[in-house]
Amino acid sequence: MMKMKALNIFFAVLSCMLVFSGVYAQTEEAVMLTSVKTETPVSRMVWNETGTVLTLVSKDSVQNIAVSSPSESESYNLGEKSYMFITVSEAGVVAALSDDWKTIYIYDPESPEKDMKTITPGFNLLSVSVSKDGSRILADSAEKIRTLVYDAADGSLVYDLDGFETAAPVYDSSLSADGKACLWHSRGTFALQNTEDSSFGKTISLWDFASSYELSPDNSTLAVGIINNDYENGTVIFFDPLTGEEKGRTILGKTSPYEVSYSDDGSVLWAADAETVYCIDPKTFELEAQVTLAGGENRTSRIAASPDGKSAAVLLNNGDLLLVSK
């Protein structure tokens, strides 16, 4: 793997504050961090455990951005292989699905290419994800409702999971933060499966597509962003993934909440639509902050809650990377 300083990430942290609307919290600010340039759109953005580095991945690149000094950020070239997509964990472990849809390459950007590992489940893959700590790789089968969980260190098979029932195609599955559960997703249907004994919580079925979702770090709450057909009630709904019962909801108005992100301690949920970022208390379901960052041709593209939940990184489609604090 070739590691090189990113020459195209210019701008140091700017002292100017961006104009925003919707005053809910006592202090709110949006600071421009840098401008990110990639050949393909950024598909995933995560913080490291200490909240000092943001990792952005696209189909062909990985960038580590030091929040305190974006000019010192690094870009990684993963070689000349072609990928369908690349994903990354908060621990920095990178997994890339080859364009043959059968091979997963595991990288550690701090290690040389010779340490790259390869996983070949033996069937076509639908999606790939990495556990929060980087220790597990999850591979979804595109051929039947089945997902395999591998040890990222040695590539050995840890769990072989199935049993999820749905009339619609399975869109993806993902591991919980502690690796003890697998969350299945199909259209507007979700089910949480215990990885140890393969038991399921009650299936959660919504009336339409889920535009976004995330399981809380302690596995106690599933946050789902959804809209109705007239776009009048963009909502984040909070469910108990074991009983399937609704805990509460936050109405955002005429919008489509297509990104949600929990803080590491689960105390804050950040959400985003095309123009606005929202900060929600997942215990009271109250909206704590609402900051409009985009408009016109600019749109929010990705959002990632900081580990302590006090801020969120927001990427716009023009490449501007912002830090929003409450």
N, C-alpha and C positions, 0 to 999 in steps of 0.2 A: 504494500500500500504506500502510495506517495503522499506525504504530509507536507503542506506548504502554507505559508502565510497568505491570507486572503488579501489580494491587492485591490479588490474592488469594493471593500467595505470601508468607506471613508469616514464619515462624520463622527466626531466626538460628541459626548453628551451635550446637548444644547441647554442653555439656561432658560430659554423662553418657554412659556406655558402655552398650550393650545387652547383655543376657545372651545367651551363645552356648554351644554345646557342640561337642565334637570338637577336641581340642588337638593340632595337628600341627606348626605352626610355632612359633618362639620368641616372636614377638610377633604378636598378632592383636587387632583392635579394630573395632567397628562404631559409627559415629557418625551420629546423626540430622542430616541437612542441612536439610531443609525438607519441607513438605507441598504436593504438586502437585494442583491441581484443574483438570480438563478436562471438557468436555461429553461427549467420547467417549474410549475407552481409548487410552493411549499405545501407538503401534505401533512406534516406533523411538526409540532413545536412543543418542547418540554423543558422544564428547569432541571438543574441538578439538585441534589439533596440539600445543599447549603444556600441555594438561591443566589448564586454568584454567576452562573453561566446558563445561557439559553442555547439549546441545540435545535437547529432547524434542518429538516431533511426534505428533499424533493426526490424526483425519480432518478436523478443522476448526481446528487451532491449531499454532503453533510457539512454543516457549518456550526462551530462552537463560538458563541459570542459572549465575551466577558462583559457583563452588564455595567461594571464600573469603568471599563475602558474598551469600548467597541473597536477602537483602532487596533487593538492587539488580538483581535479575534482570529480564528484559524479555520481554514477550509480543507476538506479532505477529498482526495480523488480516490475512489474505490476501484481503480483499475479500468480496464477496457471492456468489462462484461456489461451486458445489457440487462436491465431490471424492469420488471413491471412496476414495482414500487419499493421504497425503502422505509423502514420504521425504526424507532429508537426508544430505549427505556430511559427512565430518569437517572439510572446508573451509567448511562452512556454506551451501553451495548447496542450495536446496530445489527439488524437483520434485514436482508435484502432478498426478495423473491425474484428469481431469474425469469427471463422472458420465455423460458420453456415451460413455465408454470409447475415445475416439478422439483426444483432445487432451491434450497434456502442457504444463503451464505451468511455466516455470523462473523462480525468484525468487532474488534476493540480498537478504536482510532488511536489509542496510545501504544498499540503493539504493532510490530512489523507484519507485513502481509503473510509471511510464512506461518503465522499463528492463526490465520483464518480457518474456521471450521465449516464443514459442509454437512447439511442434513438432506436426505432424499427419502421422504416418506413412502414413495412407490406409487403415488397417484397424483392426479392433477389437483392443484391447490386453489382454493377460493380466496383465502386471506391468510396473513401471518401477523402475529403480534408478539410483543416481548413483555414479560412481567416487569413490574416497577423496579425491582432490584436487579434486573438483568439476568437472573439465574435460570429462567424458564423461557422456552420458545414455544408458542402455540401455533399449530398448523391446521387450518380448516380444509377438509376435503371438499372438492367441487363435485364429487361423484355421488356422495350420499351424506346423510346427516351424521357426521363423525368428525371429531377433532382430536388431534394427538398433541400431547405436551411432552417436550424434550428438555433434558438438562442442557443448558447452554454451554457448560464447561466441557463436557465430553461427548455430547450428542446422543446420549442414551435415552431411550423412551421411558418416561415416568408415568404417564397416564394415557389411556385409550378410552375416550369418552363418547357416548352416544345416548340415545333415548329421548332427545328433544323431539316433540311432536308439533308439527305446524303444516298448514295447508299451503302456505306461501313458501317460496325459496328461502333458505337460511342466508341472511346477508353476511353475518360474521359472528364470531365468538371471541371473548377476551377473558384474560385472567384477572381475578381480583388483586388488589395491592399485596395481599399476604400470600397469594398463590393457593389459597384453600378453596376457592370457588371459581367456576367458569360461568360467565354470563352469555347466554345465547340470545341472538336477536334475529327476528324475521319480520320485516315490514313494521307493524305496530305491536308485535308480540315479543315478550321477553320471558326467560326462565333462568333461574339461578341453580346451578348444579354443584353439589359438594364433590370436590375432586377425590376425596378419600374413599367415600362409600357410594358415590354416584347417585345419591338421592337428590331430588328436586324440590325446590320451593313451589308454591302455587304459581301457575302461569298467569302473567299479566297481559291482557289483551286490550289494546286501545282501538278507537274508532277510525283511525287513519294512520298514515305514515308517521313514525317518530322522526323529527328533523334532527334531533341530537339526544345523547344520553350519556350518563356516567354513573358508575357505582361508587358510593362513598368509600373512603379508605377502610372503614371498619365493617363494610359489607351490610350495614344496617338499613341503608336507604338507596333507592334507585331514583335518580333525577332524570326526567324525560322532558325534552322540549317538543311541543306539538302545536299545530295550528288547526283551526277548523276551516271549512271550505270557503267561507267568506272573508277569511283573513282578519276577522274582527277581534279575535280573542287568542292572540299568541300567549302561550302559557307554559310554565315549567311545573310539572306535576311530580310530587314526591311519593314514592311507594315503598312499602315494606316488601322486600323481594322474597321473603319466606312465606308470608301470609297472603301476599297480593293486594293487601288493603292500601287505599290511598291515605297518606299521612296529612297532606295539605297541598296547596298550590299557590303559585305566584302568577297573577295576571299581568302581562306586559303590555297589552293593548294590541293595536293594529300592526302586527309585526310577525316575523318568522324567526324564532330563536334557534339558529342552526349550529351553535357552538355552546357547550357547557363544560366547566372545568372546576373540580373541587380543589381546595387547598389540602395539603398533606394531612392536616389534623381534622379535616372535615368540617371546620367551623364556618367556612365561607364557600359559596358557590358563585363563580363568575359566569355570566352568559353573554352572548353577543348575537345581534342580528346584523343586517347589512351596514347600518350606520351607527349603532349605539351599543355601548357596553353596560351591563347591569351587574350589580353586586347584591346577592341575596343571602339572607340568614336562613340556612336550611333547617334550623330548629323552630323558628317562629314563622318562616316563609314570608317575612317582610322584605321589601325592597329597600336596601340601605343606600344605594347610589345608582345614578343613571347618568352616563356621560356620552354625549354625541361626539363622535370623532371623525365621521366621514360624511360625504354627500357628493352629488353630481356623479362623476365617473368613478370616484373613489369609493371603495367598499372595504369593510373589515373582512379579512380572509381567515385568520387563525387567532385563537386566544388561548392563553395558558396561565392559570392561577399560580402565583408564587407560593412556595412551600408554607409560608405563614399566613397566606391569604390577604395580606395587607395591600397587595398590588396585583396587577395582571399585565402580562405582556400581550400586546395586540399588534398583529401584522395586517397592514392594508394591502390591497391588491396592487398598488403602485410600488411596493417594496418598503415603504416606511414602517419602521418598527418603533412602537410607542410603549411607554411604561405608564400605566394608569394606577394611581394610588387613591385610597379612600381615607 
